[in-house]
């Protein structure tokens, strides 16, 4: 008897298609079952009968949305929790919390054992090709997944390291040095036809002793330098989207990576302590003709704002250096804020005393202006993050509206950075730089938690210099509006 | 790591305290009539043990309000004199086979202990001239249990409060029966002395036949006999009146209309291992919920033709609980793997139970929730269309013939403004024009005045108006009130003059 299977992804924003649910879809379709896929709460499916509901989960900070979704579908199943299967990253990181909150015992880790979801066969679901067809059921004018024209898969699982900031050690605890990507791709082709690109979600492919075989596999699939796809000859690219480990990159491995159309190449620059290793790796990539690099910069873990700035600056300096070479390697920096592995909200104190709420907000505002990545241009970088770490800190201490409205309207026609600033920014900088260091400490104490009430309290008992800066925080809207109005007249 | 000292079976004598009996009697059921159900269940099982040629057997319930007593008498096989003592005094050791009997735990007969002061079991089996009587002093039992200073075990308690004796039967040795007597039933809110409540309860819970007036009676019986092995109905009388299931040809809906069943639909609840349930459903078009006063509302679950739980037991398997009340019918279980729990409010946990409910959700709960919700939203739409229709009619009447009251005019404009908010541009424009026209409309009397050849006698018109108010108002009291106000108005006016 064919079963009715419902796959659910909670309604949080996502980019990548839900690979786990897609594999479960393949599994059930193999068994002749009917599979439907929905995103978020869907009242219509409550009026249909389901033999099983599978709910995928992602980041722990989607907790609220995820729990609401699980409760909704648990009710859809008339609380027959035995028919509700919850898996994915959140489920693997917070299984007990999730169980206590919903009454459903989640499936932890990979679907690499048929017992995990009471299969009546011995098929390893994790090894099945993902079913792309189901994505169309939830995509609409307002929502599309990215990378749907890519084969998405793994050539390894897990990681050899156990870094404190990374969840891989929990949900993929075992390092599996080789997964035959050819089989997965073949499966996808049979199910959904050929795809242009290849996205590999390996956590640390460079740690694999089978690295050469993996590169050979990728090449066998047609992903060689200069490969094109379809009649319009679109360029085919390979993306190890979780990043490569700079520590494990050597000349031989780089030479092999250069055989495939890696675009972009992503290195992780998690700590300034790895500066030398990182620079060496980037230069190696450059030497082997790598054009696009997009590197992850972790912050708010055990770093300081100064070393965060330094890492961004290293990339800018490298860009400067490479711009004179024929390869013109360009590095985009992708700052990634550390969020504790059990955080149920995004804005969670990590206990890193070098950072504070004010700084973190400010970095977010700066990044929002750039829509995420830090671009390679030096001038632009200096304007956004400051010309040195001190200026970076001065900018981070500003009120929100000052950061957003730092520049005059016609800044592009003006050369010097100071002259581009709005008058209140110049004033802020002058006052800030004049403060003795103990006053700066007091200022940070007042504005650090990013709380207007606290600033008001400090305002009353502060000296005049600090008062002035605190007043900017309290009156930011009025000041910016007035200055903008004046500018326009 | 700690070492286990020694693992051995417990060989000491264990104590089963007095509260065991408390739990199995007073604590077992949430409703006094449930004890009656237990006695009927025993009677039905006993009747089942008769030979086929004795099938006219019946169960008679007599309720005596003056004596505050109730008896349940059946002419089933009874208990042989040599087994009567152990059967009636022992607890939880029934010899009945769970597969073929409704009761099998040997605790049901204790159900009455909590509701009366004396409970008697009287029985005789065929061919014997001995009657066995077991009498329980329930009052004493409750006192001993309630007394916190007395600590006795269950066995001692039973010895203390129950007496067994046997006597020679005066009548024919062919007689065979079992009788339960509940004497000195506690009054007040206790339904055991409420004859209509007993009838209503038994008509829904007990294994009684369909009513002779129910036109689908034979058709349903035939299908049930074919599909449900344990299906059987018994003649049960309460104070001389036979009890039938509540189903009739026509159902009253809560909204005040009646609807006749259009045929009967039969339902098979199937799973991979076979048919778990079989039932029937009256053909209805789901115009509304069935009135609870009919006792026909909701699909009800039955096992051995006795209801499991209450009328809402299946409601939780609909998207909204109230959806079950749109349906009328029964689901009978037909699997040996489904055992009612000792409270008979559900089945014991098993795969079969999971499958039965899953199948019910799949075949009934979800599809009918969908259907009822759809029809209900359709009705909502139709209703709003009808009310729009009336609104437009009234509006054009006012424009054409004038308004009778400023309030009427304002009401129409207000209603039109409301629909203005959520429609297409073209409609909005039409509505706006309508509002404009109504705002400019005149009082009906002014309209008449302006008509060129109007020679209407005002007094005549006023007479006719009063006539209409009095005769056409549906609510007489309202009409009187209006007329009263008019009297006041007319005489105040003439006084002033």
Interface residues (C-beta under 8 A of the other chain):
Chain A: X1 X46 X47 X48 X49 X51 X78 X80 X82
Chain B: X272 X316 X317 X319 X354 X357 X358 X361 X362 X365 X366 X367 X369 X370 X373
